[in-house]
Amino acid sequence: MFDLVVRRVAVLAAAPALFALSAPALAQGPLTPPRPQETPPPTVTATPTPTPSLNPAQIRARAVMVQVVRLTNEERKEAGCPALTVDGHLVTASLRQSNYMARTRLFSHVWRDGSTFVDRSEDSGYRQPAGENIAWGYRSAPEVMEAWMASPGHRRNILNCKAKAFGAGVAFAVDGTPYYTQVFGWQ
């Protein structure tokens, strides 16, 4: 019984005194609260961030986009221009344009609401857009690059050595028709 009283008192020692201690309990020496049992820290396991599932058209579009980037920089290198860096904001602007054209079947630099590549680039967070190339219907990245290089205006955008960055976007319409976009930037 005495042992039980001492334990209770020890547990309550940190709290205001609710019980008077008897002389035999005080003779035991100072009471200290029992050490809390240490619990091991929770095990932290890295949970992989789920990657969104891509459908076959999206997988194909990404592969084509990578090819367009590579082929664009190869053309620039041949012409003596520095390689362009891929800018995420310009990729977003390019994808918006390609998706818009694929969805609406409107092949134009200007959307029905009047917005242009400058508006789309700025809305994506890029402040100094330089130009835009669009195309549709070509079966591969080499085909669309060949067509752009054969067109004076598109070629001028690709080989503008003052441009520093760009983004490429590819989207497929419901029937599988590809729509391509490149947006170039000064910074």
ABEGO torsion letter per residue (X at the ends): XAAAAAAAAAAAAABBBABBBBAAAAAAEBBBBBBBBBBBBBBBBBBBBBBBBBBAAAAAAAAAAAAAAAAAAAAAAAAGBBBBBBBAAAAAAAAAAAAAAAAAGBBBABBAAGBBAAAAAAAAGBABBAEBBBBBGBABAAAAAAAAAABAAAAAAAABAABABBBBBBBBBAAGBBBBBBBBBAX
